[in-house]
Amino acid sequence: MGTTAKEEMARFWEKNTKSNRPLSPHVTIYKWSLPMAMSITHRGTGIALSLGVSLFGLAALLLPEQFPHYLAMVKSLSLGPALIYSAKFALAFPFSYHTWNGVRHLV
């Protein structure tokens, strides 16, 4: 019969303490740099884009009306230009940042 996870972890820590191996430092001691922040933002925008596309596709499948109906509903709200431009920026920024950061990485 095999060992349990608890026994394996005890054996792992016992081996590490005997060999005096250094532990990996915690993330809070690293000095933040621009590439680190760009990498985290790239991952965040990728997750946001995949969730957004998935939710939009799911909504297109499940909602009873066609897209023009919902577009007319949003237009009837008479939202101010500041809110509309903010929403456009919130949609365009993840796409453009993720795309250009991916191009930068490939180059």
N, CA, C and O atoms as a GROMACS GRO file, in nm:
protein
  428
    1MET      N    1   0.084  -0.118   0.000
    1MET     CA    2   0.000   0.000   0.000
    1MET      C    3   0.089   0.124   0.000
    1MET      O    4   0.191   0.128   0.069
    2GLY      N    5   0.051   0.227  -0.077
    2GLY     CA    6   0.131   0.347  -0.091
    2GLY      C    7   0.121   0.438   0.031
    2GLY      O    8   0.040   0.417   0.121
    3THR      N    9   0.206   0.538   0.030
    3THR     CA   10   0.206   0.634   0.141
    3THR      C   11   0.097   0.738   0.119
    3THR      O   12   0.050   0.760   0.008
    4THR      N   13   0.058   0.800   0.229
    4THR     CA   14  -0.043   0.904   0.221
    4THR      C   15   0.024   1.037   0.188
    4THR      O   16   0.147   1.050   0.196
    5ALA      N   17  -0.056   1.134   0.152
    5ALA     CA   18  -0.004   1.266   0.120
    5ALA      C   19   0.063   1.329   0.242
    5ALA      O   20   0.164   1.398   0.230
    6LYS      N   21   0.005   1.306   0.357
    6LYS     CA   22   0.061   1.363   0.481
    6LYS      C   23   0.201   1.305   0.507
    6LYS      O   24   0.292   1.378   0.546
    7GLU      N   25   0.217   1.176   0.486
    7GLU     CA   26   0.348   1.114   0.505
    7GLU      C   27   0.449   1.164   0.403
    7GLU      O   28   0.566   1.185   0.436
    8GLU      N   29   0.405   1.182   0.279
    8GLU     CA   30   0.494   1.232   0.175
    8GLU      C   31   0.541   1.374   0.208
    8GLU      O   32   0.658   1.406   0.191
    9MET      N   33   0.450   1.458   0.255
    9MET     CA   34   0.487   1.595   0.291
    9MET      C   35   0.583   1.596   0.409
    9MET      O   36   0.678   1.674   0.410
   10ALA      N   37   0.559   1.511   0.507
   10ALA     CA   38   0.650   1.502   0.623
   10ALA      C   39   0.789   1.458   0.577
   10ALA      O   40   0.890   1.512   0.623
   11ARG      N   41   0.794   1.362   0.489
   11ARG     CA   42   0.923   1.315   0.437
   11ARG      C   43   0.994   1.425   0.356
   11ARG      O   44   1.115   1.441   0.365
   12PHE      N   45   0.916   1.499   0.277
   12PHE     CA   46   0.972   1.609   0.198
   12PHE      C   47   1.035   1.715   0.288
   12PHE      O   48   1.149   1.756   0.264
   13TRP      N   49   0.961   1.760   0.391
   13TRP     CA   50   1.013   1.865   0.479
   13TRP      C   51   1.131   1.814   0.562
   13TRP      O   52   1.224   1.890   0.589
   14GLU      N   53   1.126   1.690   0.601
   14GLU     CA   54   1.238   1.633   0.677
   14GLU      C   55   1.364   1.632   0.591
   14GLU      O   56   1.473   1.667   0.638
   15LYS      N   57   1.350   1.591   0.466
   15LYS     CA   58   1.465   1.588   0.375
   15LYS      C   59   1.519   1.729   0.351
   15LYS      O   60   1.641   1.748   0.348
   16ASN      N   61   1.431   1.828   0.335
   16ASN     CA   62   1.475   1.965   0.310
   16ASN      C   63   1.543   2.026   0.432
   16ASN      O   64   1.640   2.100   0.418
   17THR      N   65   1.494   1.997   0.551
   17THR     CA   66   1.557   2.054   0.670
   17THR      C   67   1.693   1.989   0.695
   17THR      O   68   1.785   2.055   0.744
   18LYS      N   69   1.707   1.861   0.664
   18LYS     CA   70   1.837   1.794   0.682
   18LYS      C   71   1.941   1.844   0.583
   18LYS      O   72   2.058   1.856   0.617
   19SER      N   73   1.899   1.875   0.461
   19SER     CA   74   1.994   1.917   0.358
   19SER      C   75   2.023   2.067   0.362
   19SER      O   76   2.108   2.114   0.286
   20ASN      N   77   1.956   2.142   0.447
   20ASN     CA   78   1.974   2.287   0.461
   20ASN      C   79   1.956   2.360   0.329
   20ASN      O   80   2.027   2.457   0.301
   21ARG      N   81   1.863   2.316   0.248
   21ARG     CA   82   1.834   2.384   0.123
   21ARG      C   83   1.766   2.517   0.152
   21ARG      O   84   1.685   2.526   0.244
   22PRO      N   85   1.798   2.620   0.075
   22PRO     CA   86   1.730   2.749   0.097
   22PRO      C   87   1.587   2.742   0.043
   22PRO      O   88   1.560   2.679  -0.060
   23LEU      N   89   1.498   2.807   0.113
   23LEU     CA   90   1.360   2.814   0.067
   23LEU      C   91   1.348   2.927  -0.034
   23LEU      O   92   1.422   3.026  -0.028
   24SER      N   93   1.255   2.913  -0.125
   24SER     CA   94   1.231   3.019  -0.222
   24SER      C   95   1.177   3.141  -0.148
   24SER      O   96   1.089   3.128  -0.063
   25PRO      N   97   1.229   3.260  -0.180
   25PRO     CA   98   1.181   3.379  -0.110
   25PRO      C   99   1.036   3.411  -0.145
   25PRO      O  100   0.988   3.380  -0.255
   26HIS      N  101   0.969   3.472  -0.051
   26HIS     CA  102   0.828   3.507  -0.074
   26HIS      C  103   0.820   3.622  -0.172
   26HIS      O  104   0.915   3.700  -0.186
   27VAL      N  105   0.709   3.632  -0.240
   27VAL     CA  106   0.691   3.732  -0.346
   27VAL      C  107   0.701   3.875  -0.293
   27VAL      O  108   0.729   3.967  -0.370
   28THR      N  109   0.678   3.896  -0.165
   28THR     CA  110   0.679   4.033  -0.112
   28THR      C  111   0.819   4.092  -0.102
   28THR      O  112   0.831   4.214  -0.087
   29ILE      N  113   0.925   4.011  -0.111
   29ILE     CA  114   1.058   4.069  -0.098
   29ILE      C  115   1.116   4.112  -0.232
   29ILE      O  116   1.219   4.180  -0.236
   30TYR      N  117   1.052   4.073  -0.344
   30TYR     CA  118   1.102   4.112  -0.475
   30TYR      C  119   1.075   4.260  -0.500
   30TYR      O  120   0.970   4.312  -0.461
   31LYS      N  121   1.169   4.326  -0.564
   31LYS     CA  122   1.149   4.465  -0.604
   31LYS      C  123   1.072   4.464  -0.736
   31LYS      O  124   1.112   4.398  -0.832
   32TRP      N  125   0.963   4.538  -0.740
   32TRP     CA  126   0.881   4.541  -0.860
   32TRP      C  127   0.957   4.607  -0.973
   32TRP      O  128   1.026   4.707  -0.954
   33SER      N  129   0.944   4.550  -1.092
   33SER     CA  130   1.008   4.606  -1.210
   33SER      C  131   0.904   4.619  -1.321
   33SER      O  132   0.795   4.561  -1.313
   34LEU      N  133   0.938   4.694  -1.423
   34LEU     CA  134   0.845   4.714  -1.533
   34LEU      C  135   0.812   4.583  -1.605
   34LEU      O  136   0.694   4.558  -1.631
   35PRO      N  137   0.910   4.498  -1.638
   35PRO     CA  138   0.874   4.372  -1.703
   35PRO      C  139   0.783   4.283  -1.618
   35PRO      O  140   0.696   4.213  -1.671
   36MET      N  141   0.802   4.286  -1.486
   36MET     CA  142   0.716   4.207  -1.398
   36MET      C  143   0.572   4.260  -1.403
   36MET      O  144   0.478   4.182  -1.414
   37ALA      N  145   0.556   4.392  -1.396
   37ALA     CA  146   0.423   4.451  -1.401
   37ALA      C  147   0.358   4.427  -1.537
   37ALA      O  148   0.237   4.402  -1.544
   38MET      N  149   0.437   4.435  -1.645
   38MET     CA  150   0.382   4.412  -1.778
   38MET      C  151   0.338   4.267  -1.795
   38MET      O  152   0.237   4.240  -1.859
   39SER      N  153   0.413   4.174  -1.739
   39SER     CA  154   0.377   4.033  -1.747
   39SER      C  155   0.247   4.005  -1.673
   39SER      O  156   0.161   3.933  -1.723
   40ILE      N  157   0.233   4.062  -1.554
   40ILE     CA  158   0.111   4.042  -1.476
   40ILE      C  159  -0.008   4.105  -1.547
   40ILE      O  160  -0.116   4.046  -1.551
   41THR      N  161   0.011   4.225  -1.603
   41THR     CA  162  -0.097   4.291  -1.676
   41THR      C  163  -0.134   4.212  -1.801
   41THR      O  164  -0.252   4.203  -1.837
   42HIS      N  165  -0.034   4.155  -1.868
   42HIS     CA  166  -0.060   4.074  -1.987
   42HIS      C  167  -0.146   3.953  -1.952
   42HIS      O  168  -0.239   3.919  -2.024
   43ARG      N  169  -0.114   3.888  -1.841
   43ARG     CA  170  -0.194   3.772  -1.798
   43ARG      C  171  -0.335   3.815  -1.759
   43ARG      O  172  -0.432   3.747  -1.791
   44GLY      N  173  -0.345   3.928  -1.690
   44GLY     CA  174  -0.477   3.978  -1.650
   44GLY      C  175  -0.565   4.014  -1.769
   44GLY      O  176  -0.684   3.982  -1.770
   45THR      N  177  -0.506   4.081  -1.869
   45THR     CA  178  -0.585   4.116  -1.986
   45THR      C  179  -0.622   3.991  -2.066
   45THR      O  180  -0.730   3.986  -2.127
   46GLY      N  181  -0.535   3.891  -2.068
   46GLY     CA  182  -0.568   3.766  -2.136
   46GLY      C  183  -0.686   3.697  -2.070
   46GLY      O  184  -0.774   3.645  -2.138
   47ILE      N  185  -0.686   3.694  -1.938
   47ILE     CA  186  -0.798   3.633  -1.864
   47ILE      C  187  -0.926   3.713  -1.888
   47ILE      O  188  -1.032   3.655  -1.909
   48ALA      N  189  -0.915   3.847  -1.884
   48ALA     CA  190  -1.033   3.931  -1.906
   48ALA      C  191  -1.089   3.911  -2.047
   48ALA      O  192  -1.210   3.905  -2.065
   49LEU      N  193  -1.001   3.901  -2.145
   49LEU     CA  194  -1.047   3.880  -2.282
   49LEU      C  195  -1.114   3.744  -2.299
   49LEU      O  196  -1.219   3.734  -2.364
   50SER      N  197  -1.056   3.641  -2.242
   50SER     CA  198  -1.116   3.509  -2.258
   50SER      C  199  -1.251   3.501  -2.186
   50SER      O  200  -1.345   3.440  -2.237
   51LEU      N  201  -1.260   3.563  -2.069
   51LEU     CA  202  -1.390   3.565  -1.999
   51LEU      C  203  -1.492   3.648  -2.075
   51LEU      O  204  -1.608   3.610  -2.086
   52GLY      N  205  -1.449   3.763  -2.128
   52GLY     CA  206  -1.540   3.848  -2.203
   52GLY      C  207  -1.594   3.781  -2.328
   52GLY      O  208  -1.714   3.787  -2.356
   53VAL      N  209  -1.506   3.717  -2.404
   53VAL     CA  210  -1.549   3.648  -2.525
   53VAL      C  211  -1.640   3.530  -2.490
   53VAL      O  212  -1.740   3.505  -2.558
   54SER      N  213  -1.606   3.460  -2.384
   54SER     CA  214  -1.690   3.346  -2.343
   54SER      C  215  -1.828   3.392  -2.299
   54SER      O  216  -1.929   3.332  -2.337
   55LEU      N  217  -1.834   3.500  -2.220
   55LEU     CA  218  -1.964   3.550  -2.174
   55LEU      C  219  -2.045   3.606  -2.290
   55LEU      O  220  -2.167   3.588  -2.295
   56PHE      N  221  -1.978   3.675  -2.383
   56PHE     CA  222  -2.050   3.729  -2.499
   56PHE      C  223  -2.106   3.616  -2.584
   56PHE      O  224  -2.220   3.624  -2.630
   57GLY      N  225  -2.028   3.512  -2.606
   57GLY     CA  226  -2.075   3.397  -2.683
   57GLY      C  227  -2.189   3.325  -2.614
   57GLY      O  228  -2.285   3.283  -2.678
   58LEU      N  229  -2.179   3.309  -2.482
   58LEU     CA  230  -2.285   3.244  -2.406
   58LEU      C  231  -2.413   3.327  -2.410
   58LEU      O  232  -2.523   3.273  -2.424
   59ALA      N  233  -2.398   3.460  -2.399
   59ALA     CA  234  -2.514   3.548  -2.407
   59ALA      C  235  -2.578   3.540  -2.544
   59ALA      O  236  -2.701   3.539  -2.556
   60ALA      N  237  -2.496   3.533  -2.650
   60ALA     CA  238  -2.551   3.524  -2.785
   60ALA      C  239  -2.631   3.395  -2.804
   60ALA      O  240  -2.729   3.392  -2.878
   61LEU      N  241  -2.588   3.290  -2.737
   61LEU     CA  242  -2.660   3.163  -2.748
   61LEU      C  243  -2.788   3.159  -2.664
   61LEU      O  244  -2.888   3.101  -2.707
   62LEU      N  245  -2.786   3.220  -2.547
   62LEU     CA  246  -2.895   3.202  -2.452
   62LEU      C  247  -3.000   3.313  -2.450
   62LEU      O  248  -3.116   3.288  -2.416
   63LEU      N  249  -2.962   3.436  -2.487
   63LEU     CA  250  -3.059   3.545  -2.480
   63LEU      C  251  -3.163   3.532  -2.592
   63LEU      O  252  -3.129   3.490  -2.703
   64PRO      N  253  -3.288   3.566  -2.563
   64PRO     CA  254  -3.395   3.540  -2.660
   64PRO      C  255  -3.395   3.631  -2.783
   64PRO      O  256  -3.434   3.588  -2.891
   65GLU      N  257  -3.353   3.755  -2.768
   65GLU     CA  258  -3.357   3.851  -2.880
   65GLU      C  259  -3.226   3.853  -2.956
   65GLU      O  260  -3.126   3.796  -2.911
   66GLN      N  261  -3.227   3.919  -3.071
   66GLN     CA  262  -3.107   3.936  -3.151
   66GLN      C  263  -3.029   4.058  -3.103
   66GLN      O  264  -3.081   4.139  -3.026
   67PHE      N  265  -2.903   4.072  -3.148
   67PHE     CA  266  -2.814   4.179  -3.102
   67PHE      C  267  -2.871   4.319  -3.124
   67PHE      O  268  -2.858   4.402  -3.034
   68PRO      N  269  -2.934   4.352  -3.240
   68PRO     CA  270  -2.987   4.488  -3.258
   68PRO      C  271  -3.088   4.530  -3.151
   68PRO      O  272  -3.096   4.648  -3.117
   69HIS      N  273  -3.163   4.436  -3.098
   69HIS     CA  274  -3.259   4.467  -2.992
   69HIS      C  275  -3.186   4.519  -2.867
   69HIS      O  276  -3.227   4.618  -2.808
   70TYR      N  277  -3.078   4.453  -2.828
   70TYR     CA  278  -3.004   4.492  -2.709
   70TYR      C  279  -2.924   4.620  -2.734
   70TYR      O  280  -2.904   4.700  -2.641
   71LEU      N  281  -2.880   4.642  -2.856
   71LEU     CA  282  -2.811   4.766  -2.890
   71LEU      C  283  -2.908   4.883  -2.880
   71LEU      O  284  -2.871   4.989  -2.828
   72ALA      N  285  -3.030   4.866  -2.929
   72ALA     CA  286  -3.131   4.970  -2.917
   72ALA      C  287  -3.166   4.996  -2.771
   72ALA      O  288  -3.193   5.110  -2.733
   73MET      N  289  -3.166   4.892  -2.690
   73MET     CA  290  -3.195   4.909  -2.548
   73MET      C  291  -3.088   4.994  -2.480
   73MET      O  292  -3.119   5.079  -2.397
   74VAL      N  293  -2.962   4.971  -2.515
   74VAL     CA  294  -2.853   5.051  -2.458
   74VAL      C  295  -2.862   5.195  -2.506
   74VAL      O  296  -2.839   5.288  -2.429
   75LYS      N  297  -2.895   5.214  -2.634
   75LYS     CA  298  -2.909   5.350  -2.688
   75LYS      C  299  -3.023   5.425  -2.620
   75LYS      O  300  -3.015   5.546  -2.602
   76SER      N  301  -3.129   5.355  -2.582
   76SER     CA  302  -3.243   5.420  -2.518
   76SER      C  303  -3.212   5.467  -2.376
   76SER      O  304  -3.288   5.545  -2.319
   77LEU      N  305  -3.102   5.422  -2.319
   77LEU     CA  306  -3.065   5.465  -2.183
   77LEU      C  307  -3.014   5.608  -2.181
   77LEU      O  308  -3.008   5.668  -2.074
   78SER      N  309  -2.978   5.664  -2.295
   78SER     CA  310  -2.926   5.801  -2.308
   78SER      C  311  -2.810   5.826  -2.212
   78SER      O  312  -2.813   5.919  -2.132
   79LEU      N  313  -2.710   5.741  -2.221
   79LEU     CA  314  -2.593   5.756  -2.136
   79LEU      C  315  -2.509   5.873  -2.184
   79LEU      O  316  -2.506   5.903  -2.303
   80GLY      N  317  -2.441   5.938  -2.092
   80GLY     CA  318  -2.358   6.053  -2.126
   80GLY      C  319  -2.233   6.011  -2.203
   80GLY      O  320  -2.193   5.895  -2.198
   81PRO      N  321  -2.173   6.106  -2.273
   81PRO     CA  322  -2.053   6.074  -2.352
   81PRO      C  323  -1.937   6.024  -2.267
   81PRO      O  324  -1.860   5.939  -2.311
   82ALA      N  325  -1.923   6.076  -2.146
   82ALA     CA  326  -1.812   6.034  -2.060
   82ALA      C  327  -1.824   5.886  -2.026
   82ALA      O  328  -1.725   5.813  -2.026
   83LEU      N  329  -1.945   5.841  -1.997
   83LEU     CA  330  -1.966   5.700  -1.964
   83LEU      C  331  -1.947   5.611  -2.086
   83LEU      O  332  -1.892   5.501  -2.077
   84ILE      N  333  -1.993   5.659  -2.201
   84ILE     CA  334  -1.979   5.579  -2.323
   84ILE      C  335  -1.832   5.566  -2.361
   84ILE      O  336  -1.788   5.457  -2.397
   85TYR      N  337  -1.756   5.676  -2.355
   85TYR     CA  338  -1.614   5.668  -2.390
   85TYR      C  339  -1.535   5.585  -2.287
   85TYR      O  340  -1.440   5.516  -2.323
   86SER      N  341  -1.576   5.592  -2.162
   86SER     CA  342  -1.512   5.508  -2.060
   86SER      C  343  -1.537   5.360  -2.086
   86SER      O  344  -1.448   5.278  -2.070
   87ALA      N  345  -1.658   5.327  -2.127
   87ALA     CA  346  -1.692   5.188  -2.157
   87ALA      C  347  -1.617   5.141  -2.282
   87ALA      O  348  -1.570   5.027  -2.287
   88LYS      N  349  -1.605   5.228  -2.382
   88LYS     CA  350  -1.530   5.193  -2.502
   88LYS      C  351  -1.383   5.168  -2.469
   88LYS      O  352  -1.322   5.074  -2.520
   89PHE      N  353  -1.328   5.254  -2.383
   89PHE     CA  354  -1.188   5.236  -2.342
   89PHE      C  355  -1.171   5.106  -2.265
   89PHE      O  356  -1.074   5.034  -2.285
   90ALA      N  357  -1.267   5.076  -2.177
   90ALA     CA  358  -1.259   4.953  -2.097
   90ALA      C  359  -1.267   4.828  -2.186
   90ALA      O  360  -1.214   4.724  -2.149
   91LEU      N  361  -1.331   4.838  -2.301
   91LEU     CA  362  -1.336   4.726  -2.395
   91LEU      C  363  -1.212   4.721  -2.484
   91LEU      O  364  -1.162   4.613  -2.516
   92ALA      N  365  -1.162   4.838  -2.524
   92ALA     CA  366  -1.050   4.843  -2.619
   92ALA      C  367  -0.914   4.823  -2.553
   92ALA      O  368  -0.824   4.767  -2.615
   93PHE      N  369  -0.898   4.868  -2.430
   93PHE     CA  370  -0.766   4.861  -2.366
   93PHE      C  371  -0.714   4.719  -2.350
   93PHE      O  372  -0.600   4.693  -2.389
   94PRO      N  373  -0.792   4.625  -2.294
   94PRO     CA  374  -0.737   4.489  -2.279
   94PRO      C  375  -0.696   4.427  -2.413
   94PRO      O  376  -0.593   4.360  -2.422
   95PHE      N  377  -0.778   4.449  -2.515
   95PHE     CA  378  -0.747   4.391  -2.646
   95PHE      C  379  -0.618   4.451  -2.703
   95PHE      O  380  -0.530   4.377  -2.747
   96SER      N  381  -0.608   4.584  -2.704
   96SER     CA  382  -0.490   4.646  -2.763
   96SER      C  383  -0.364   4.620  -2.680
   96SER      O  384  -0.258   4.593  -2.736
   97TYR      N  385  -0.375   4.626  -2.547
   97TYR     CA  386  -0.257   4.601  -2.464
   97TYR      C  387  -0.209   4.457  -2.481
   97TYR      O  388  -0.089   4.433  -2.499
   98HIS      N  389  -0.300   4.363  -2.476
   98HIS     CA  390  -0.264   4.222  -2.485
   98HIS      C  391  -0.201   4.192  -2.623
   98HIS      O  392  -0.104   4.118  -2.633
   99THR      N  393  -0.259   4.251  -2.726
   99THR     CA  394  -0.206   4.230  -2.861
   99THR      C  395  -0.065   4.287  -2.875
   99THR      O  396   0.026   4.217  -2.919
  100TRP      N  397  -0.047   4.414  -2.838
  100TRP     CA  398   0.083   4.477  -2.857
  100TRP      C  399   0.188   4.423  -2.762
  100TRP      O  400   0.306   4.416  -2.799
  101ASN      N  401   0.150   4.384  -2.644
  101ASN     CA  402   0.247   4.322  -2.553
  101ASN      C  403   0.288   4.185  -2.604
  101ASN      O  404   0.403   4.144  -2.588
  102GLY      N  405   0.194   4.112  -2.666
  102GLY     CA  406   0.229   3.984  -2.727
  102GLY      C  407   0.323   4.001  -2.844
  102GLY      O  408   0.416   3.922  -2.860
  103VAL      N  409   0.302   4.104  -2.926
  103VAL     CA  410   0.392   4.134  -3.038
  103VAL      C  411   0.530   4.172  -2.984
  103VAL      O  412   0.632   4.127  -3.037
  104ARG      N  413   0.533   4.254  -2.879
  104ARG     CA  414   0.660   4.293  -2.818
  104ARG      C  415   0.736   4.170  -2.768
  104ARG      O  416   0.857   4.160  -2.783
  105HIS      N  417   0.664   4.079  -2.708
  105HIS     CA  418   0.726   3.957  -2.656
  105HIS      C  419   0.782   3.873  -2.770
  105HIS      O  420   0.893   3.819  -2.759
  106LEU      N  421   0.708   3.861  -2.878
  106LEU     CA  422   0.756   3.780  -2.990
  106LEU      C  423   0.878   3.841  -3.058
  106LEU      O  424   0.967   3.770  -3.103
  107VAL      N  425   0.880   3.974  -3.065
  107VAL     CA  426   0.995   4.042  -3.129
  107VAL      C  427   1.117   4.025  -3.040
  107VAL      O  428   1.225   4.073  -3.074
   0.00000   0.00000   0.00000
